Amino acid sequence: MVPRIVLNSLSFLVFSGLCHVDTRRQLVTLHGTPVRLSGTQYRLASLFFSNIGRVLSRDHIFAMVWGREFREVTRTIDSHVSRLRLLLEIEPQNDFRLQPVYKSGYRLLHLRTQEEAVAPHAQAA
């Protein structure tokens, strides 16, 4: 399933098959079950799932999640990303990978299965 984002003026809902992020209710569900996240974890999940495929710099992540500039050398972002991977089961077998980008930040990738990649070509033929 390709991630789909539904937008309106107040909120967005990200459907990614595995995980749904509802900004209106500030709720994340995994396999249909609500996941208990801290405010920081929710903001981080919302940021990644609303920017699938985009490289997010550490400065940008820090500003958007913590609301301030990133000035010190810290493992805060790495620790939160690691915990988020576990909580939301962000792993290749679930078609997602939260990838570190060297000297930049992170990128959430949606991995397509081989059948999904082949299916559009088979239908066109």
VMD Tcl script that builds the backbone (N, CA, C; Angstrom):
set m [mol new atoms 375]
animate dup $m
set s [atomselect $m all]
$s set {name element resname resid chain x y z} {
  {N N MET 1 A 0.844 -1.179 0.000}
  {CA C MET 1 A 0.000 0.000 0.000}
  {C C MET 1 A 0.887 1.239 0.000}
  {N N VAL 2 A 0.623 2.139 -0.896}
  {CA C VAL 2 A 1.373 3.383 -0.991}
  {C C VAL 2 A 0.831 4.352 0.051}
  {N N PRO 3 A 1.704 5.052 0.792}
  {CA C PRO 3 A 1.223 6.003 1.784}
  {C C PRO 3 A 0.329 7.049 1.133}
  {N N ARG 4 A -0.724 7.411 1.829}
  {CA C ARG 4 A -1.667 8.394 1.319}
  {C C ARG 4 A -1.888 9.418 2.417}
  {N N ILE 5 A -1.873 10.693 2.036}
  {CA C ILE 5 A -2.082 11.763 2.999}
  {C C ILE 5 A -3.345 12.506 2.613}
  {N N VAL 6 A -4.258 12.637 3.561}
  {CA C VAL 6 A -5.488 13.387 3.354}
  {C C VAL 6 A -5.335 14.697 4.102}
  {N N LEU 7 A -5.469 15.821 3.386}
  {CA C LEU 7 A -5.252 17.132 3.997}
  {C C LEU 7 A -6.543 17.920 4.093}
  {N N ASN 8 A -6.689 18.669 5.151}
  {CA C ASN 8 A -7.686 19.729 5.226}
  {C C ASN 8 A -7.047 20.869 5.993}
  {N N SER 9 A -7.783 21.912 6.271}
  {CA C SER 9 A -7.166 23.090 6.866}
  {C C SER 9 A -6.692 22.885 8.312}
  {N N LEU 10 A -7.219 21.887 8.994}
  {CA C LEU 10 A -6.887 21.723 10.408}
  {C C LEU 10 A -5.982 20.535 10.710}
  {N N SER 11 A -6.019 19.516 9.861}
  {CA C SER 11 A -5.278 18.320 10.223}
  {C C SER 11 A -4.960 17.493 8.989}
  {N N PHE 12 A -4.162 16.456 9.202}
  {CA C PHE 12 A -3.948 15.488 8.147}
  {C C PHE 12 A -3.956 14.102 8.764}
  {N N LEU 13 A -4.229 13.143 7.916}
  {CA C LEU 13 A -4.264 11.747 8.333}
  {C C LEU 13 A -3.381 10.993 7.360}
  {N N VAL 14 A -2.367 10.316 7.863}
  {CA C VAL 14 A -1.463 9.562 7.011}
  {C C VAL 14 A -1.846 8.092 7.095}
  {N N PHE 15 A -2.156 7.509 5.937}
  {CA C PHE 15 A -2.434 6.079 5.859}
  {C C PHE 15 A -1.215 5.426 5.240}
  {N N SER 16 A -0.567 4.573 5.964}
  {CA C SER 16 A 0.607 3.923 5.408}
  {C C SER 16 A 0.495 2.409 5.510}
  {N N GLY 17 A -0.718 1.905 5.665}
  {CA C GLY 17 A -0.897 0.472 5.807}
  {C C GLY 17 A -0.680 0.049 7.243}
  {N N LEU 18 A 0.527 0.131 7.697}
  {CA C LEU 18 A 0.921 -0.283 9.033}
  {C C LEU 18 A 0.509 0.722 10.100}
  {N N CYS 19 A 0.738 1.983 9.817}
  {CA C CYS 19 A 0.616 3.023 10.831}
  {C C CYS 19 A -0.256 4.162 10.327}
  {N N HIS 20 A -1.144 4.647 11.177}
  {CA C HIS 20 A -1.987 5.793 10.838}
  {C C HIS 20 A -1.675 6.912 11.828}
  {N N VAL 21 A -1.474 8.119 11.300}
  {CA C VAL 21 A -1.199 9.293 12.135}
  {C C VAL 21 A -2.337 10.274 11.921}
  {N N ASP 22 A -3.103 10.537 12.960}
  {CA C ASP 22 A -4.237 11.460 12.895}
  {C C ASP 22 A -3.884 12.692 13.711}
  {N N THR 23 A -3.609 13.815 13.028}
  {CA C THR 23 A -3.184 15.012 13.748}
  {C C THR 23 A -4.331 15.725 14.441}
  {N N ARG 24 A -5.531 15.529 13.964}
  {CA C ARG 24 A -6.669 16.175 14.628}
  {C C ARG 24 A -6.840 15.609 16.033}
  {N N ARG 25 A -6.771 14.293 16.142}
  {CA C ARG 25 A -6.935 13.645 17.448}
  {C C ARG 25 A -5.588 13.397 18.138}
  {N N GLN 26 A -4.503 13.743 17.470}
  {CA C GLN 26 A -3.151 13.474 17.963}
  {C C GLN 26 A -3.034 12.019 18.410}
  {N N LEU 27 A -3.348 11.145 17.439}
  {CA C LEU 27 A -3.394 9.722 17.712}
  {C C LEU 27 A -2.599 8.974 16.647}
  {N N VAL 28 A -1.815 8.011 17.083}
  {CA C VAL 28 A -1.102 7.126 16.174}
  {C C VAL 28 A -1.595 5.714 16.472}
  {N N THR 29 A -1.976 5.005 15.408}
  {CA C THR 29 A -2.386 3.613 15.581}
  {C C THR 29 A -1.458 2.713 14.783}
  {N N LEU 30 A -1.228 1.544 15.317}
  {CA C LEU 30 A -0.383 0.534 14.686}
  {C C LEU 30 A -1.227 -0.725 14.567}
  {N N HIS 31 A -1.445 -1.190 13.349}
  {CA C HIS 31 A -2.320 -2.336 13.102}
  {C C HIS 31 A -3.700 -2.103 13.706}
  {N N GLY 32 A -4.163 -0.851 13.698}
  {CA C GLY 32 A -5.484 -0.517 14.214}
  {C C GLY 32 A -5.555 -0.303 15.714}
  {N N THR 33 A -4.454 -0.492 16.419}
  {CA C THR 33 A -4.424 -0.344 17.874}
  {C C THR 33 A -3.704 0.956 18.239}
  {N N PRO 34 A -4.314 1.793 19.090}
  {CA C PRO 34 A -3.640 3.033 19.497}
  {C C PRO 34 A -2.300 2.744 20.185}
  {N N VAL 35 A -1.301 3.561 19.862}
  {CA C VAL 35 A 0.026 3.436 20.460}
  {C C VAL 35 A 0.209 4.599 21.417}
  {N N ARG 36 A 0.592 4.286 22.627}
  {CA C ARG 36 A 0.823 5.336 23.625}
  {C C ARG 36 A 2.191 5.960 23.369}
  {N N LEU 37 A 2.169 7.237 22.968}
  {CA C LEU 37 A 3.398 7.977 22.699}
  {C C LEU 37 A 3.452 9.215 23.574}
  {N N SER 38 A 4.659 9.620 23.931}
  {CA C SER 38 A 4.833 10.900 24.621}
  {C C SER 38 A 4.584 12.008 23.606}
  {N N GLY 39 A 4.469 13.230 24.060}
  {CA C GLY 39 A 4.281 14.358 23.152}
  {C C GLY 39 A 5.423 14.478 22.159}
  {N N THR 40 A 6.631 14.288 22.627}
  {CA C THR 40 A 7.800 14.363 21.752}
  {C C THR 40 A 7.778 13.240 20.722}
  {N N GLN 41 A 7.461 12.032 21.149}
  {CA C GLN 41 A 7.399 10.902 20.223}
  {C C GLN 41 A 6.306 11.117 19.180}
  {N N TYR 42 A 5.168 11.658 19.602}
  {CA C TYR 42 A 4.088 11.943 18.650}
  {C C TYR 42 A 4.527 12.976 17.612}
  {N N ARG 43 A 5.146 14.065 18.059}
  {CA C ARG 43 A 5.594 15.104 17.125}
  {C C ARG 43 A 6.627 14.550 16.141}
  {N N LEU 44 A 7.515 13.689 16.626}
  {CA C LEU 44 A 8.526 13.086 15.774}
  {C C LEU 44 A 7.876 12.152 14.753}
  {N N ALA 45 A 6.947 11.312 15.181}
  {CA C ALA 45 A 6.243 10.401 14.265}
  {C C ALA 45 A 5.472 11.187 13.215}
  {N N SER 46 A 4.772 12.217 13.646}
  {CA C SER 46 A 3.995 13.051 12.739}
  {C C SER 46 A 4.903 13.705 11.701}
  {N N LEU 47 A 6.058 14.189 12.134}
  {CA C LEU 47 A 7.008 14.825 11.225}
  {C C LEU 47 A 7.513 13.832 10.182}
  {N N PHE 48 A 7.926 12.653 10.608}
  {CA C PHE 48 A 8.444 11.666 9.664}
  {C C PHE 48 A 7.366 11.174 8.702}
  {N N PHE 49 A 6.186 10.831 9.214}
  {CA C PHE 49 A 5.148 10.284 8.346}
  {C C PHE 49 A 4.539 11.327 7.419}
  {N N SER 50 A 4.687 12.598 7.732}
  {CA C SER 50 A 4.203 13.629 6.812}
  {C C SER 50 A 5.279 14.040 5.808}
  {N N ASN 51 A 6.464 13.451 5.929}
  {CA C ASN 51 A 7.573 13.756 5.023}
  {C C ASN 51 A 8.243 12.483 4.513}
  {N N ILE 52 A 7.451 11.481 4.176}
  {CA C ILE 52 A 7.999 10.205 3.715}
  {C C ILE 52 A 8.865 10.435 2.475}
  {N N GLY 53 A 10.078 9.902 2.530}
  {CA C GLY 53 A 11.002 9.991 1.407}
  {C C GLY 53 A 11.891 11.221 1.416}
  {N N ARG 54 A 11.598 12.184 2.269}
  {CA C ARG 54 A 12.400 13.412 2.325}
  {C C ARG 54 A 13.462 13.313 3.414}
  {N N VAL 55 A 14.649 13.837 3.100}
  {CA C VAL 55 A 15.699 13.912 4.119}
  {C C VAL 55 A 15.373 15.089 5.021}
  {N N LEU 56 A 15.303 14.817 6.314}
  {CA C LEU 56 A 15.056 15.867 7.305}
  {C C LEU 56 A 16.353 16.085 8.074}
  {N N SER 57 A 16.864 17.299 8.018}
  {CA C SER 57 A 18.122 17.590 8.709}
  {C C SER 57 A 17.910 17.524 10.223}
  {N N ARG 58 A 18.984 17.295 10.929}
  {CA C ARG 58 A 18.920 17.256 12.390}
  {C C ARG 58 A 18.430 18.610 12.919}
  {N N ASP 59 A 18.900 19.702 12.295}
  {CA C ASP 59 A 18.459 21.039 12.701}
  {C C ASP 59 A 16.948 21.187 12.540}
  {N N HIS 60 A 16.431 20.726 11.403}
  {CA C HIS 60 A 14.995 20.829 11.133}
  {C C HIS 60 A 14.196 19.973 12.115}
  {N N ILE 61 A 14.647 18.750 12.335}
  {CA C ILE 61 A 13.954 17.857 13.283}
  {C C ILE 61 A 13.922 18.505 14.660}
  {N N PHE 62 A 15.050 19.012 15.104}
  {CA C PHE 62 A 15.130 19.617 16.431}
  {C C PHE 62 A 14.189 20.822 16.539}
  {N N ALA 63 A 14.177 21.663 15.505}
  {CA C ALA 63 A 13.318 22.849 15.522}
  {C C ALA 63 A 11.837 22.473 15.513}
  {N N MET 64 A 11.465 21.486 14.704}
  {CA C MET 64 A 10.057 21.115 14.581}
  {C C MET 64 A 9.541 20.329 15.790}
  {N N VAL 65 A 10.379 19.511 16.381}
  {CA C VAL 65 A 9.941 18.656 17.492}
  {C C VAL 65 A 10.132 19.330 18.848}
  {N N TRP 66 A 11.263 19.996 19.031}
  {CA C TRP 66 A 11.556 20.619 20.324}
  {C C TRP 66 A 11.323 22.125 20.320}
  {N N GLY 67 A 11.100 22.705 19.143}
  {CA C GLY 67 A 10.768 24.119 19.058}
  {C C GLY 67 A 11.910 25.076 19.324}
  {N N ARG 68 A 13.123 24.615 19.115}
  {CA C ARG 68 A 14.267 25.499 19.315}
  {C C ARG 68 A 15.403 25.082 18.394}
  {N N GLU 69 A 16.408 25.932 18.322}
  {CA C GLU 69 A 17.551 25.635 17.458}
  {C C GLU 69 A 18.404 24.526 18.055}
  {N N PHE 70 A 19.041 23.814 17.160}
  {CA C PHE 70 A 19.938 22.720 17.516}
  {C C PHE 70 A 21.335 23.285 17.653}
  {N N ARG 71 A 21.810 23.472 18.877}
  {CA C ARG 71 A 23.111 24.123 19.070}
  {C C ARG 71 A 24.168 23.224 19.690}
  {N N GLU 72 A 23.761 22.245 20.432}
  {CA C GLU 72 A 24.732 21.414 21.123}
  {C C GLU 72 A 24.860 20.050 20.445}
  {N N VAL 73 A 25.965 19.392 20.687}
  {CA C VAL 73 A 26.147 18.040 20.189}
  {C C VAL 73 A 25.429 17.129 21.178}
  {N N THR 74 A 24.447 16.409 20.678}
  {CA C THR 74 A 23.644 15.574 21.560}
  {C C THR 74 A 23.149 14.343 20.820}
  {N N ARG 75 A 22.849 13.312 21.555}
  {CA C ARG 75 A 22.297 12.078 20.987}
  {C C ARG 75 A 20.777 12.025 21.204}
  {N N THR 76 A 20.191 13.137 21.578}
  {CA C THR 76 A 18.759 13.191 21.870}
  {C C THR 76 A 17.925 12.703 20.698}
  {N N ILE 77 A 18.196 13.235 19.512}
  {CA C ILE 77 A 17.418 12.835 18.339}
  {C C ILE 77 A 17.601 11.349 18.070}
  {N N ASP 78 A 18.835 10.873 18.127}
  {CA C ASP 78 A 19.111 9.460 17.870}
  {C C ASP 78 A 18.377 8.559 18.853}
  {N N SER 79 A 18.356 8.945 20.117}
  {CA C SER 79 A 17.661 8.159 21.139}
  {C C SER 79 A 16.165 8.106 20.874}
  {N N HIS 80 A 15.583 9.238 20.524}
  {CA C HIS 80 A 14.143 9.275 20.245}
  {C C HIS 80 A 13.792 8.499 18.976}
  {N N VAL 81 A 14.635 8.602 17.959}
  {CA C VAL 81 A 14.401 7.860 16.718}
  {C C VAL 81 A 14.474 6.359 16.981}
  {N N SER 82 A 15.439 5.939 17.760}
  {CA C SER 82 A 15.587 4.523 18.095}
  {C C SER 82 A 14.345 3.995 18.816}
  {N N ARG 83 A 13.866 4.747 19.768}
  {CA C ARG 83 A 12.666 4.345 20.522}
  {C C ARG 83 A 11.435 4.327 19.612}
  {N N LEU 84 A 11.322 5.294 18.713}
  {CA C LEU 84 A 10.192 5.360 17.792}
  {C C LEU 84 A 10.180 4.153 16.851}
  {N N ARG 85 A 11.349 3.759 16.398}
  {CA C ARG 85 A 11.445 2.557 15.550}
  {C C ARG 85 A 10.827 1.348 16.253}
  {N N LEU 86 A 11.122 1.206 17.521}
  {CA C LEU 86 A 10.596 0.079 18.291}
  {C C LEU 86 A 9.093 0.199 18.515}
  {N N LEU 87 A 8.647 1.362 18.946}
  {CA C LEU 87 A 7.226 1.559 19.258}
  {C C LEU 87 A 6.317 1.380 18.047}
  {N N LEU 88 A 6.762 1.862 16.880}
  {CA C LEU 88 A 5.925 1.826 15.680}
  {C C LEU 88 A 6.331 0.723 14.704}
  {N N GLU 89 A 7.231 -0.146 15.150}
  {CA C GLU 89 A 7.674 -1.285 14.335}
  {C C GLU 89 A 8.122 -0.835 12.943}
  {N N ILE 90 A 8.917 0.234 12.919}
  {CA C ILE 90 A 9.436 0.758 11.654}
  {C C ILE 90 A 10.638 -0.090 11.274}
  {N N GLU 91 A 10.377 -1.063 10.401}
  {CA C GLU 91 A 11.412 -1.995 9.988}
  {C C GLU 91 A 11.085 -2.509 8.593}
  {N N PRO 92 A 12.098 -2.984 7.861}
  {CA C PRO 92 A 11.892 -3.389 6.466}
  {C C PRO 92 A 10.773 -4.408 6.252}
  {N N GLN 93 A 10.604 -5.361 7.151}
  {CA C GLN 93 A 9.537 -6.355 6.947}
  {C C GLN 93 A 8.146 -5.736 7.049}
  {N N ASN 94 A 8.046 -4.516 7.563}
  {CA C ASN 94 A 6.779 -3.778 7.605}
  {C C ASN 94 A 6.741 -2.676 6.544}
  {N N ASP 95 A 7.635 -2.769 5.574}
  {CA C ASP 95 A 7.695 -1.856 4.426}
  {C C ASP 95 A 8.166 -0.437 4.757}
  {N N PHE 96 A 8.799 -0.235 5.903}
  {CA C PHE 96 A 9.330 1.080 6.240}
  {C C PHE 96 A 10.747 0.958 6.761}
  {N N ARG 97 A 11.513 1.997 6.533}
  {CA C ARG 97 A 12.863 2.077 7.091}
  {C C ARG 97 A 13.119 3.522 7.468}
  {N N LEU 98 A 13.518 3.731 8.698}
  {CA C LEU 98 A 13.899 5.061 9.165}
  {C C LEU 98 A 15.413 5.117 9.056}
  {N N GLN 99 A 15.875 5.749 7.988}
  {CA C GLN 99 A 17.267 5.694 7.577}
  {C C GLN 99 A 18.061 6.902 8.043}
  {N N PRO 100 A 19.198 6.669 8.708}
  {CA C PRO 100 A 20.079 7.800 9.005}
  {C C PRO 100 A 20.750 8.258 7.716}
  {N N VAL 101 A 20.892 9.554 7.551}
  {CA C VAL 101 A 21.554 10.113 6.374}
  {C C VAL 101 A 22.830 10.780 6.874}
  {N N TYR 102 A 23.961 10.259 6.430}
  {CA C TYR 102 A 25.275 10.692 6.909}
  {C C TYR 102 A 25.436 12.212 6.847}
  {N N LYS 103 A 25.838 12.789 7.965}
  {CA C LYS 103 A 26.090 14.225 8.120}
  {C C LYS 103 A 24.886 15.102 7.790}
  {N N SER 104 A 23.683 14.519 7.892}
  {CA C SER 104 A 22.502 15.322 7.601}
  {C C SER 104 A 21.417 15.109 8.647}
  {N N GLY 105 A 20.785 13.951 8.630}
  {CA C GLY 105 A 19.675 13.708 9.543}
  {C C GLY 105 A 19.068 12.339 9.317}
  {N N TYR 106 A 17.766 12.307 9.036}
  {CA C TYR 106 A 17.053 11.048 8.854}
  {C C TYR 106 A 16.060 11.170 7.714}
  {N N ARG 107 A 15.691 9.998 7.173}
  {CA C ARG 107 A 14.682 9.927 6.124}
  {C C ARG 107 A 13.846 8.675 6.380}
  {N N LEU 108 A 12.517 8.828 6.369}
  {CA C LEU 108 A 11.613 7.688 6.473}
  {C C LEU 108 A 11.319 7.214 5.057}
  {N N LEU 109 A 11.666 5.967 4.791}
  {CA C LEU 109 A 11.434 5.386 3.473}
  {C C LEU 109 A 10.277 4.403 3.525}
  {N N HIS 110 A 9.440 4.419 2.498}
  {CA C HIS 110 A 8.393 3.416 2.335}
  {C C HIS 110 A 8.929 2.427 1.320}
  {N N LEU 111 A 9.151 1.210 1.762}
  {CA C LEU 111 A 9.714 0.173 0.899}
  {C C LEU 111 A 8.577 -0.593 0.246}
  {N N ARG 112 A 8.620 -0.685 -1.050}
  {CA C ARG 112 A 7.579 -1.429 -1.770}
  {C C ARG 112 A 8.008 -2.876 -1.894}
  {N N THR 113 A 7.049 -3.765 -1.785}
  {CA C THR 113 A 7.352 -5.181 -1.968}
  {C C THR 113 A 7.566 -5.451 -3.443}
  {N N GLN 114 A 8.207 -6.537 -3.735}
  {CA C GLN 114 A 8.497 -6.902 -5.119}
  {C C GLN 114 A 7.212 -7.016 -5.942}
  {N N GLU 115 A 6.128 -7.580 -5.360}
  {CA C GLU 115 A 4.863 -7.730 -6.082}
  {C C GLU 115 A 4.289 -6.369 -6.457}
  {N N GLU 116 A 4.369 -5.395 -5.562}
  {CA C GLU 116 A 3.849 -4.057 -5.842}
  {C C GLU 116 A 4.658 -3.378 -6.938}
  {N N ALA 117 A 5.966 -3.600 -6.947}
  {CA C ALA 117 A 6.818 -2.978 -7.951}
  {C C ALA 117 A 6.569 -3.572 -9.334}
  {N N VAL 118 A 6.230 -4.865 -9.396}
  {CA C VAL 118 A 6.019 -5.550 -10.667}
  {C C VAL 118 A 4.594 -5.341 -11.169}
  {N N ALA 119 A 3.615 -5.247 -10.274}
  {CA C ALA 119 A 2.211 -5.179 -10.649}
  {C C ALA 119 A 1.887 -4.064 -11.648}
  {N N PRO 120 A 2.339 -2.809 -11.476}
  {CA C PRO 120 A 2.004 -1.776 -12.440}
  {C C PRO 120 A 2.515 -2.092 -13.852}
  {N N HIS 121 A 3.688 -2.732 -13.942}
  {CA C HIS 121 A 4.255 -3.080 -15.238}
  {C C HIS 121 A 3.449 -4.193 -15.904}
  {N N ALA 122 A 2.978 -5.142 -15.106}
  {CA C ALA 122 A 2.197 -6.248 -15.641}
  {C C ALA 122 A 0.857 -5.754 -16.166}
  {N N GLN 123 A 0.227 -4.781 -15.492}
  {CA C GLN 123 A -1.060 -4.255 -15.917}
  {C C GLN 123 A -0.915 -3.454 -17.198}
  {N N ALA 124 A 0.208 -2.777 -17.399}
  {CA C ALA 124 A 0.417 -1.957 -18.584}
  {C C ALA 124 A 0.598 -2.809 -19.829}
  {N N ALA 125 A 1.081 -4.025 -19.665}
  {CA C ALA 125 A 1.363 -4.908 -20.813}
  {C C ALA 125 A 0.152 -5.541 -21.386}
}
mol reanalyze $m
mol bondsrecalc $m
mol representation Tube
mol addrep $m
